[in-house]
Amino acid sequence: MDVIAGFFAAQPRALLWGLGGVLGVLTLAVGVTGLLARLRPDGDFTNLRQRIASWWVMIALLAAALLLGWIAVLILFVVISFIALREFLSLAHIRPEDRLIVLAAYLCIPVSYAFIGIDRYGMYLVFIPVYVFMFLPFAMTWIGQTRAFLATAATFHWGLVTCVYNLGFAAFLMRTPAAAHLPAGPAGLVFFLLVATEANDVMQYVWGKLIGRRKIIPKVSPNKTWEGFLGGWATTAALIWFLGPVFTPLSGAGLAIMAATLPIAGFAGDVTMSAVKRDIGVKDSSALIPGHGGLLDRADSLIFTAPLYFHILMFFCLKDYF
Amino acid sequence: MRWLRRAVIVVIARPIARMFTGADIIGREKLPLKGPAILVANHSSHVDTVLLLTIYPSKALDRVRPAAAADYFLKGRLMSWFSRNILAIVPVARDRAGAGEDVLAPAREALAAGDIVLIFPEGTRGDGEELTRLKSGVARLAAAFPDAPVTPIWLQGAGRVLPKGAHMPVPMNCTVLVGDAIHWGGDRAAFMEEMRQRLEALKALAPPQRWA
């Protein structure tokens, strides 16, 4: 018991309160769903129930990793990147000759994350965007198939930057030194990135359901509306403005810029990935997460918010550490 | 041997198969849990058999037995031991089919014993894109066991993880689609046609994985 109590006592207060708050919101969601089902007995709440059940699992995994420290978060994000890239490369149009290139793309995941493990930011920055960018197409020349060469090389690069490089920034936040005056530790930074991103997804959905009328990008996402986007933007911006200082060292202009831009990045990630899926001809990237679809469906907004969040924090608060 | 098979499939093969294929399954509740029952699936890879064994509900796993070519799976002592004890295959001596031998006898025995027999009616691995001609052996089995449900299964993507002729498996998402069971109605041609239609209908629901 003492070990467990000591483990929690050593965690930043704000992080524990934050995690508790998320569990509270989830419990509330269960209660509301139960109430809705009672008020509308003929309604079908299976999807909503599945979604919430999946949230419990996702939050349990993330919370455990955040409490255990940077190695656990790193391993979790290696797995997330692998599953996301597997979903992407399984649906994207690649050539039968490229099977070994697919394998090489998977091998880039441990290398990219190893640079986070040894805390070499500069090498992380150039590995995928510069060196993998050159190496994979070169490796494709050995196979000797030039048909659809450019399209395939671009597909591999797009998958690696989105699923591995961009998501990796979330894990890199864990390597911020404690000396950086973080109010909730490095885990607090990751926690708040995830909360702001997912809250934005949920609030856009809720506002869209409640008052959505004018379609925003009907050819890509027919269900997305201006009302949903703006309502989600305002709600998330307020959340970041008021809770940002609890979990991050941001204040003033930095906090304002984060509040104004992060919800837009989340929306952009969501609709950009929707356009890719529409191009391929699928609605969900897999059936991994009951009620949500695939991992890419859940992480699409995070792919765009993680680097932005990282860079705003770095520019305003952490420039000495990277 | 039964515990060893269970342990290998559930503890070792299941996590590996999940990692390599994602193992999405649609219609899991339609899988028969009691024999005699026949499963018919398309075939494009050795991964097909492993994937199906690893997604099968554990309580019925002991009953599931893939029909497999004796000339390939009973070749060599190690392979033969593995095929008999871990995969628990029902051997089909496809090379002796022309010699007037009853190559379906082991499958009939298995069904009579209450097993769930998995059959790839294409008879061999295809390219993973189109369903090839279906062999009628499954119709003869269904006729012999008219009460056994015949459950169609479409396996999408295994041919990309490990295509015919490849040696290195590459992780790619796979989807298993289970359809509603059909029953022997008395006419072989009609039965084969219905089975093909059911398989094609499942294929149409599968994620559109295409090579460029």
Interface residues (C-beta under 8 A of the other chain):
Chain A: F82 I83 R86 E87 L89 S90 L91 H93 I94 R95 P96 R99 L100 V102 L103 Y106 A148 A151 T152 I280 G281 V282 S286 A287 L288
Chain B: G22 D24 I25 I26 G157 R160 P163 A166 M168 V170 P171 M172 N173 T175 P207 P208 Q209 R210 W211 A212
